[in-house]
């Protein structure tokens, strides 16, 4: 099993939260995301 960091987590370290959220909104990245309410 892979024990290092995944590519997605490495990208998130470089890109700030504002830019990431802007890309998610632009490309409709939350289209199939469901929320988990506890």
mmCIF entry with sequence, helices, sheets and N, C-alpha, C, O atoms, coordinates in Angstrom:
data_MODEL
# 
_entry.id   MODEL 
# 
_entity.id                         1 
_entity.type                       polymer 
_entity.pdbx_number_of_molecules   1 
# 
_entity_poly.entity_id                      1 
_entity_poly.type                           'polypeptide(L)' 
_entity_poly.nstd_linkage                   no 
_entity_poly.nstd_monomer                   no 
_entity_poly.pdbx_seq_one_letter_code       
;(UNK)(UNK)(UNK)(UNK)(UNK)(UNK)(UNK)(UNK)(UNK)(UNK)(UNK)(UNK)(UNK)(UNK)(UNK)(UNK)
(UNK)(UNK)(UNK)(UNK)(UNK)(UNK)(UNK)(UNK)(UNK)(UNK)(UNK)(UNK)(UNK)(UNK)(UNK)(UNK)
(UNK)(UNK)(UNK)(UNK)(UNK)(UNK)
;
_entity_poly.pdbx_seq_one_letter_code_can   XXXXXXXXXXXXXXXXXXXXXXXXXXXXXXXXXXXXXX 
_entity_poly.pdbx_strand_id                 A 
# 
loop_
_entity_poly_seq.entity_id 
_entity_poly_seq.num 
_entity_poly_seq.mon_id 
_entity_poly_seq.hetero 
1 1  UNK n 
1 2  UNK n 
1 3  UNK n 
1 4  UNK n 
1 5  UNK n 
1 6  UNK n 
1 7  UNK n 
1 8  UNK n 
1 9  UNK n 
1 10 UNK n 
1 11 UNK n 
1 12 UNK n 
1 13 UNK n 
1 14 UNK n 
1 15 UNK n 
1 16 UNK n 
1 17 UNK n 
1 18 UNK n 
1 19 UNK n 
1 20 UNK n 
1 21 UNK n 
1 22 UNK n 
1 23 UNK n 
1 24 UNK n 
1 25 UNK n 
1 26 UNK n 
1 27 UNK n 
1 28 UNK n 
1 29 UNK n 
1 30 UNK n 
1 31 UNK n 
1 32 UNK n 
1 33 UNK n 
1 34 UNK n 
1 35 UNK n 
1 36 UNK n 
1 37 UNK n 
1 38 UNK n 
# 
_struct_asym.id          A 
_struct_asym.entity_id   1 
# 
loop_
_struct_conf.conf_type_id 
_struct_conf.id 
_struct_conf.pdbx_PDB_helix_id 
_struct_conf.beg_label_comp_id 
_struct_conf.beg_label_asym_id 
_struct_conf.beg_label_seq_id 
_struct_conf.pdbx_beg_PDB_ins_code 
_struct_conf.end_label_comp_id 
_struct_conf.end_label_asym_id 
_struct_conf.end_label_seq_id 
_struct_conf.pdbx_end_PDB_ins_code 
_struct_conf.beg_auth_comp_id 
_struct_conf.beg_auth_asym_id 
_struct_conf.beg_auth_seq_id 
_struct_conf.end_auth_comp_id 
_struct_conf.end_auth_asym_id 
_struct_conf.end_auth_seq_id 
_struct_conf.pdbx_PDB_helix_class 
_struct_conf.details 
_struct_conf.pdbx_PDB_helix_length 
HELX_P HELX_P1 AA1 UNK A 7  ? UNK A 14 ? UNK A 7  UNK A 14 1 ? 8  
HELX_P HELX_P2 AA2 UNK A 17 ? UNK A 26 ? UNK A 17 UNK A 26 1 ? 10 
# 
_struct_conf_type.id          HELX_P 
_struct_conf_type.criteria    ? 
_struct_conf_type.reference   ? 
# 
loop_
_atom_site.group_PDB 
_atom_site.id 
_atom_site.type_symbol 
_atom_site.label_atom_id 
_atom_site.label_alt_id 
_atom_site.label_comp_id 
_atom_site.label_asym_id 
_atom_site.label_entity_id 
_atom_site.label_seq_id 
_atom_site.pdbx_PDB_ins_code 
_atom_site.Cartn_x 
_atom_site.Cartn_y 
_atom_site.Cartn_z 
_atom_site.occupancy 
_atom_site.B_iso_or_equiv 
_atom_site.pdbx_formal_charge 
_atom_site.auth_seq_id 
_atom_site.auth_comp_id 
_atom_site.auth_asym_id 
_atom_site.auth_atom_id 
_atom_site.pdbx_PDB_model_num 
ATOM 1   N N  . UNK A 1 1  ? 0.840   -1.182 0.000   1.00 0.00 ? 1  UNK A N  1 
ATOM 2   C CA . UNK A 1 1  ? 0.000   0.000  0.000   1.00 0.00 ? 1  UNK A CA 1 
ATOM 3   C C  . UNK A 1 1  ? 0.883   1.243  0.000   1.00 0.00 ? 1  UNK A C  1 
ATOM 4   O O  . UNK A 1 1  ? 1.957   1.250  0.602   1.00 0.00 ? 1  UNK A O  1 
ATOM 5   N N  . UNK A 1 2  ? 0.430   2.284  -0.671  1.00 0.00 ? 2  UNK A N  1 
ATOM 6   C CA . UNK A 1 2  ? 1.203   3.524  -0.800  1.00 0.00 ? 2  UNK A CA 1 
ATOM 7   C C  . UNK A 1 2  ? 1.248   4.259  0.535   1.00 0.00 ? 2  UNK A C  1 
ATOM 8   O O  . UNK A 1 2  ? 0.204   4.520  1.134   1.00 0.00 ? 2  UNK A O  1 
ATOM 9   N N  . UNK A 1 3  ? 2.448   4.594  1.004   1.00 0.00 ? 3  UNK A N  1 
ATOM 10  C CA . UNK A 1 3  ? 2.577   5.239  2.316   1.00 0.00 ? 3  UNK A CA 1 
ATOM 11  C C  . UNK A 1 3  ? 2.921   6.718  2.226   1.00 0.00 ? 3  UNK A C  1 
ATOM 12  O O  . UNK A 1 3  ? 2.993   7.391  3.255   1.00 0.00 ? 3  UNK A O  1 
ATOM 13  N N  . UNK A 1 4  ? 3.138   7.247  1.013   1.00 0.00 ? 4  UNK A N  1 
ATOM 14  C CA . UNK A 1 4  ? 3.473   8.662  0.844   1.00 0.00 ? 4  UNK A CA 1 
ATOM 15  C C  . UNK A 1 4  ? 2.230   9.519  0.673   1.00 0.00 ? 4  UNK A C  1 
ATOM 16  O O  . UNK A 1 4  ? 1.104   9.050  0.837   1.00 0.00 ? 4  UNK A O  1 
ATOM 17  N N  . UNK A 1 5  ? 2.455   10.787 0.340   1.00 0.00 ? 5  UNK A N  1 
ATOM 18  C CA . UNK A 1 5  ? 1.335   11.692 0.116   1.00 0.00 ? 5  UNK A CA 1 
ATOM 19  C C  . UNK A 1 5  ? 0.780   11.495 -1.288  1.00 0.00 ? 5  UNK A C  1 
ATOM 20  O O  . UNK A 1 5  ? 1.524   11.242 -2.236  1.00 0.00 ? 5  UNK A O  1 
ATOM 21  N N  . UNK A 1 6  ? -0.518  11.613 -1.402  1.00 0.00 ? 6  UNK A N  1 
ATOM 22  C CA . UNK A 1 6  ? -1.154  11.542 -2.706  1.00 0.00 ? 6  UNK A CA 1 
ATOM 23  C C  . UNK A 1 6  ? -0.966  12.860 -3.444  1.00 0.00 ? 6  UNK A C  1 
ATOM 24  O O  . UNK A 1 6  ? -0.671  13.886 -2.831  1.00 0.00 ? 6  UNK A O  1 
ATOM 25  N N  . UNK A 1 7  ? -1.138  12.828 -4.756  1.00 0.00 ? 7  UNK A N  1 
ATOM 26  C CA . UNK A 1 7  ? -0.923  14.007 -5.592  1.00 0.00 ? 7  UNK A CA 1 
ATOM 27  C C  . UNK A 1 7  ? -1.879  15.132 -5.192  1.00 0.00 ? 7  UNK A C  1 
ATOM 28  O O  . UNK A 1 7  ? -1.486  16.298 -5.158  1.00 0.00 ? 7  UNK A O  1 
ATOM 29  N N  . UNK A 1 8  ? -3.114  14.790 -4.895  1.00 0.00 ? 8  UNK A N  1 
ATOM 30  C CA . UNK A 1 8  ? -4.100  15.811 -4.541  1.00 0.00 ? 8  UNK A CA 1 
ATOM 31  C C  . UNK A 1 8  ? -3.693  16.568 -3.283  1.00 0.00 ? 8  UNK A C  1 
ATOM 32  O O  . UNK A 1 8  ? -3.851  17.788 -3.227  1.00 0.00 ? 8  UNK A O  1 
ATOM 33  N N  . UNK A 1 9  ? -3.178  15.883 -2.282  1.00 0.00 ? 9  UNK A N  1 
ATOM 34  C CA . UNK A 1 9  ? -2.748  16.564 -1.060  1.00 0.00 ? 9  UNK A CA 1 
ATOM 35  C C  . UNK A 1 9  ? -1.520  17.420 -1.307  1.00 0.00 ? 9  UNK A C  1 
ATOM 36  O O  . UNK A 1 9  ? -1.353  18.453 -0.658  1.00 0.00 ? 9  UNK A O  1 
ATOM 37  N N  . UNK A 1 10 ? -0.658  17.020 -2.227  1.00 0.00 ? 10 UNK A N  1 
ATOM 38  C CA . UNK A 1 10 ? 0.506   17.833 -2.568  1.00 0.00 ? 10 UNK A CA 1 
ATOM 39  C C  . UNK A 1 10 ? 0.088   19.109 -3.294  1.00 0.00 ? 10 UNK A C  1 
ATOM 40  O O  . UNK A 1 10 ? 0.680   20.166 -3.076  1.00 0.00 ? 10 UNK A O  1 
ATOM 41  N N  . UNK A 1 11 ? -0.917  19.022 -4.147  1.00 0.00 ? 11 UNK A N  1 
ATOM 42  C CA . UNK A 1 11 ? -1.417  20.209 -4.845  1.00 0.00 ? 11 UNK A CA 1 
ATOM 43  C C  . UNK A 1 11 ? -2.041  21.179 -3.854  1.00 0.00 ? 11 UNK A C  1 
ATOM 44  O O  . UNK A 1 11 ? -1.851  22.389 -3.971  1.00 0.00 ? 11 UNK A O  1 
ATOM 45  N N  . UNK A 1 12 ? -2.779  20.665 -2.884  1.00 0.00 ? 12 UNK A N  1 
ATOM 46  C CA . UNK A 1 12 ? -3.423  21.538 -1.909  1.00 0.00 ? 12 UNK A CA 1 
ATOM 47  C C  . UNK A 1 12 ? -2.423  22.264 -1.021  1.00 0.00 ? 12 UNK A C  1 
ATOM 48  O O  . UNK A 1 12 ? -2.742  23.325 -0.485  1.00 0.00 ? 12 UNK A O  1 
ATOM 49  N N  . UNK A 1 13 ? -1.237  21.727 -0.855  1.00 0.00 ? 13 UNK A N  1 
ATOM 50  C CA . UNK A 1 13 ? -0.212  22.418 -0.082  1.00 0.00 ? 13 UNK A CA 1 
ATOM 51  C C  . UNK A 1 13 ? 0.304   23.645 -0.822  1.00 0.00 ? 13 UNK A C  1 
ATOM 52  O O  . UNK A 1 13 ? 0.702   24.623 -0.188  1.00 0.00 ? 13 UNK A O  1 
ATOM 53  N N  . UNK A 1 14 ? 0.304   23.611 -2.151  1.00 0.00 ? 14 UNK A N  1 
ATOM 54  C CA . UNK A 1 14 ? 0.848   24.702 -2.960  1.00 0.00 ? 14 UNK A CA 1 
ATOM 55  C C  . UNK A 1 14 ? -0.212  25.766 -3.248  1.00 0.00 ? 14 UNK A C  1 
ATOM 56  O O  . UNK A 1 14 ? 0.079   26.961 -3.194  1.00 0.00 ? 14 UNK A O  1 
ATOM 57  N N  . UNK A 1 15 ? -1.430  25.339 -3.553  1.00 0.00 ? 15 UNK A N  1 
ATOM 58  C CA . UNK A 1 15 ? -2.505  26.257 -3.931  1.00 0.00 ? 15 UNK A CA 1 
ATOM 59  C C  . UNK A 1 15 ? -3.218  26.723 -2.666  1.00 0.00 ? 15 UNK A C  1 
ATOM 60  O O  . UNK A 1 15 ? -3.553  25.914 -1.801  1.00 0.00 ? 15 UNK A O  1 
ATOM 61  N N  . UNK A 1 16 ? -3.451  28.049 -2.560  1.00 0.00 ? 16 UNK A N  1 
ATOM 62  C CA . UNK A 1 16 ? -4.159  28.530 -1.375  1.00 0.00 ? 16 UNK A CA 1 
ATOM 63  C C  . UNK A 1 16 ? -5.651  28.218 -1.480  1.00 0.00 ? 16 UNK A C  1 
ATOM 64  O O  . UNK A 1 16 ? -6.144  27.889 -2.559  1.00 0.00 ? 16 UNK A O  1 
ATOM 65  N N  . UNK A 1 17 ? -6.357  28.320 -0.375  1.00 0.00 ? 17 UNK A N  1 
ATOM 66  C CA . UNK A 1 17 ? -7.756  27.914 -0.286  1.00 0.00 ? 17 UNK A CA 1 
ATOM 67  C C  . UNK A 1 17 ? -8.650  28.739 -1.215  1.00 0.00 ? 17 UNK A C  1 
ATOM 68  O O  . UNK A 1 17 ? -9.586  28.205 -1.810  1.00 0.00 ? 17 UNK A O  1 
ATOM 69  N N  . UNK A 1 18 ? -8.367  30.023 -1.341  1.00 0.00 ? 18 UNK A N  1 
ATOM 70  C CA . UNK A 1 18 ? -9.183  30.889 -2.204  1.00 0.00 ? 18 UNK A CA 1 
ATOM 71  C C  . UNK A 1 18 ? -9.114  30.444 -3.660  1.00 0.00 ? 18 UNK A C  1 
ATOM 72  O O  . UNK A 1 18 ? -10.144 30.333 -4.324  1.00 0.00 ? 18 UNK A O  1 
ATOM 73  N N  . UNK A 1 19 ? -7.915  30.190 -4.157  1.00 0.00 ? 19 UNK A N  1 
ATOM 74  C CA . UNK A 1 19 ? -7.754  29.764 -5.550  1.00 0.00 ? 19 UNK A CA 1 
ATOM 75  C C  . UNK A 1 19 ? -8.392  28.399 -5.788  1.00 0.00 ? 19 UNK A C  1 
ATOM 76  O O  . UNK A 1 19 ? -8.991  28.166 -6.838  1.00 0.00 ? 19 UNK A O  1 
ATOM 77  N N  . UNK A 1 20 ? -8.265  27.505 -4.821  1.00 0.00 ? 20 UNK A N  1 
ATOM 78  C CA . UNK A 1 20 ? -8.872  26.177 -4.951  1.00 0.00 ? 20 UNK A CA 1 
ATOM 79  C C  . UNK A 1 20 ? -10.393 26.282 -5.026  1.00 0.00 ? 20 UNK A C  1 
ATOM 80  O O  . UNK A 1 20 ? -11.023 25.649 -5.874  1.00 0.00 ? 20 UNK A O  1 
ATOM 81  N N  . UNK A 1 21 ? -10.981 27.082 -4.136  1.00 0.00 ? 21 UNK A N  1 
ATOM 82  C CA . UNK A 1 21 ? -12.437 27.244 -4.141  1.00 0.00 ? 21 UNK A CA 1 
ATOM 83  C C  . UNK A 1 21 ? -12.922 27.921 -5.415  1.00 0.00 ? 21 UNK A C  1 
ATOM 84  O O  . UNK A 1 21 ? -14.018 27.629 -5.895  1.00 0.00 ? 21 UNK A O  1 
ATOM 85  N N  . UNK A 1 22 ? -12.118 28.818 -5.961  1.00 0.00 ? 22 UNK A N  1 
ATOM 86  C CA . UNK A 1 22 ? -12.472 29.488 -7.212  1.00 0.00 ? 22 UNK A CA 1 
ATOM 87  C C  . UNK A 1 22 ? -12.522 28.476 -8.359  1.00 0.00 ? 22 UNK A C  1 
ATOM 88  O O  . UNK A 1 22 ? -13.420 28.534 -9.200  1.00 0.00 ? 22 UNK A O  1 
ATOM 89  N N  . UNK A 1 23 ? -11.569 27.559 -8.394  1.00 0.00 ? 23 UNK A N  1 
ATOM 90  C CA . UNK A 1 23 ? -11.561 26.522 -9.434  1.00 0.00 ? 23 UNK A CA 1 
ATOM 91  C C  . UNK A 1 23 ? -12.718 25.550 -9.264  1.00 0.00 ? 23 UNK A C  1 
ATOM 92  O O  . UNK A 1 23 ? -13.317 25.119 -10.250 1.00 0.00 ? 23 UNK A O  1 
ATOM 93  N N  . UNK A 1 24 ? -13.036 25.205 -8.028  1.00 0.00 ? 24 UNK A N  1 
ATOM 94  C CA . UNK A 1 24 ? -14.165 24.303 -7.769  1.00 0.00 ? 24 UNK A CA 1 
ATOM 95  C C  . UNK A 1 24 ? -15.454 24.937 -8.256  1.00 0.00 ? 24 UNK A C  1 
ATOM 96  O O  . UNK A 1 24 ? -16.283 24.271 -8.877  1.00 0.00 ? 24 UNK A O  1 
ATOM 97  N N  . UNK A 1 25 ? -15.625 26.222 -7.977  1.00 0.00 ? 25 UNK A N  1 
ATOM 98  C CA . UNK A 1 25 ? -16.836 26.916 -8.407  1.00 0.00 ? 25 UNK A CA 1 
ATOM 99  C C  . UNK A 1 25 ? -16.890 27.051 -9.927  1.00 0.00 ? 25 UNK A C  1 
ATOM 100 O O  . UNK A 1 25 ? -17.953 26.881 -10.524 1.00 0.00 ? 25 UNK A O  1 
ATOM 101 N N  . UNK A 1 26 ? -15.767 27.352 -10.553 1.00 0.00 ? 26 UNK A N  1 
ATOM 102 C CA . UNK A 1 26 ? -15.721 27.557 -12.004 1.00 0.00 ? 26 UNK A CA 1 
ATOM 103 C C  . UNK A 1 26 ? -16.062 26.281 -12.757 1.00 0.00 ? 26 UNK A C  1 
ATOM 104 O O  . UNK A 1 26 ? -16.811 26.321 -13.733 1.00 0.00 ? 26 UNK A O  1 
ATOM 105 N N  . UNK A 1 27 ? -15.518 25.145 -12.314 1.00 0.00 ? 27 UNK A N  1 
ATOM 106 C CA . UNK A 1 27 ? -15.703 23.888 -13.036 1.00 0.00 ? 27 UNK A CA 1 
ATOM 107 C C  . UNK A 1 27 ? -16.775 23.001 -12.421 1.00 0.00 ? 27 UNK A C  1 
ATOM 108 O O  . UNK A 1 27 ? -16.861 21.816 -12.741 1.00 0.00 ? 27 UNK A O  1 
ATOM 109 N N  . UNK A 1 28 ? -17.599 23.576 -11.532 1.00 0.00 ? 28 UNK A N  1 
ATOM 110 C CA . UNK A 1 28 ? -18.716 22.855 -10.915 1.00 0.00 ? 28 UNK A CA 1 
ATOM 111 C C  . UNK A 1 28 ? -18.224 21.579 -10.229 1.00 0.00 ? 28 UNK A C  1 
ATOM 112 O O  . UNK A 1 28 ? -18.781 20.498 -10.421 1.00 0.00 ? 28 UNK A O  1 
ATOM 113 N N  . UNK A 1 29 ? -17.178 21.728 -9.435  1.00 0.00 ? 29 UNK A N  1 
ATOM 114 C CA . UNK A 1 29 ? -16.536 20.588 -8.797  1.00 0.00 ? 29 UNK A CA 1 
ATOM 115 C C  . UNK A 1 29 ? -17.340 19.934 -7.692  1.00 0.00 ? 29 UNK A C  1 
ATOM 116 O O  . UNK A 1 29 ? -17.059 18.793 -7.327  1.00 0.00 ? 29 UNK A O  1 
ATOM 117 N N  . UNK A 1 30 ? -18.332 20.623 -7.149  1.00 0.00 ? 30 UNK A N  1 
ATOM 118 C CA . UNK A 1 30 ? -19.147 20.061 -6.072  1.00 0.00 ? 30 UNK A CA 1 
ATOM 119 C C  . UNK A 1 30 ? -20.458 19.482 -6.586  1.00 0.00 ? 30 UNK A C  1 
ATOM 120 O O  . UNK A 1 30 ? -21.411 19.338 -5.820  1.00 0.00 ? 30 UNK A O  1 
ATOM 121 N N  . UNK A 1 31 ? -20.519 19.149 -7.868  1.00 0.00 ? 31 UNK A N  1 
ATOM 122 C CA . UNK A 1 31 ? -21.771 18.700 -8.476  1.00 0.00 ? 31 UNK A CA 1 
ATOM 123 C C  . UNK A 1 31 ? -22.323 17.441 -7.814  1.00 0.00 ? 31 UNK A C  1 
ATOM 124 O O  . UNK A 1 31 ? -23.517 17.380 -7.519  1.00 0.00 ? 31 UNK A O  1 
ATOM 125 N N  . UNK A 1 32 ? -21.485 16.439 -7.577  1.00 0.00 ? 32 UNK A N  1 
ATOM 126 C CA . UNK A 1 32 ? -21.951 15.174 -7.004  1.00 0.00 ? 32 UNK A CA 1 
ATOM 127 C C  . UNK A 1 32 ? -21.583 15.013 -5.537  1.00 0.00 ? 32 UNK A C  1 
ATOM 128 O O  . UNK A 1 32 ? -21.657 13.904 -5.005  1.00 0.00 ? 32 UNK A O  1 
ATOM 129 N N  . UNK A 1 33 ? -21.194 16.082 -4.877  1.00 0.00 ? 33 UNK A N  1 
ATOM 130 C CA . UNK A 1 33 ? -20.779 15.997 -3.475  1.00 0.00 ? 33 UNK A CA 1 
ATOM 131 C C  . UNK A 1 33 ? -22.010 16.003 -2.588  1.00 0.00 ? 33 UNK A C  1 
ATOM 132 O O  . UNK A 1 33 ? -22.928 16.803 -2.775  1.00 0.00 ? 33 UNK A O  1 
ATOM 133 N N  . UNK A 1 34 ? -22.014 15.103 -1.623  1.00 0.00 ? 34 UNK A N  1 
ATOM 134 C CA . UNK A 1 34 ? -23.085 15.059 -0.633  1.00 0.00 ? 34 UNK A CA 1 
ATOM 135 C C  . UNK A 1 34 ? -22.528 15.503 0.703   1.00 0.00 ? 34 UNK A C  1 
ATOM 136 O O  . UNK A 1 34 ? -21.357 15.270 1.001   1.00 0.00 ? 34 UNK A O  1 
ATOM 137 N N  . UNK A 1 35 ? -23.358 16.139 1.507   1.00 0.00 ? 35 UNK A N  1 
ATOM 138 C CA . UNK A 1 35 ? -22.927 16.583 2.826   1.00 0.00 ? 35 UNK A CA 1 
ATOM 139 C C  . UNK A 1 35 ? -23.288 15.530 3.860   1.00 0.00 ? 35 UNK A C  1 
ATOM 140 O O  . UNK A 1 35 ? -24.320 14.867 3.755   1.00 0.00 ? 35 UNK A O  1 
ATOM 141 N N  . UNK A 1 36 ? -22.430 15.384 4.855   1.00 0.00 ? 36 UNK A N  1 
ATOM 142 C CA . UNK A 1 36 ? -22.673 14.456 5.950   1.00 0.00 ? 36 UNK A CA 1 
ATOM 143 C C  . UNK A 1 36 ? -22.990 15.271 7.196   1.00 0.00 ? 36 UNK A C  1 
ATOM 144 O O  . UNK A 1 36 ? -22.114 15.931 7.755   1.00 0.00 ? 36 UNK A O  1 
ATOM 145 N N  . UNK A 1 37 ? -24.229 15.223 7.620   1.00 0.00 ? 37 UNK A N  1 
ATOM 146 C CA . UNK A 1 37 ? -24.640 15.946 8.823   1.00 0.00 ? 37 UNK A CA 1 
ATOM 147 C C  . UNK A 1 37 ? -24.631 14.993 10.005  1.00 0.00 ? 37 UNK A C  1 
ATOM 148 O O  . UNK A 1 37 ? -25.210 13.908 9.944   1.00 0.00 ? 37 UNK A O  1 
ATOM 149 N N  . UNK A 1 38 ? -23.984 15.397 11.063  1.00 0.00 ? 38 UNK A N  1 
ATOM 150 C CA . UNK A 1 38 ? -23.919 14.554 12.258  1.00 0.00 ? 38 UNK A CA 1 
ATOM 151 C C  . UNK A 1 38 ? -24.754 15.140 13.370  1.00 0.00 ? 38 UNK A C  1 
ATOM 152 O O  . UNK A 1 38 ? -24.823 14.568 14.458  1.00 0.00 ? 38 UNK A O  1 
# 
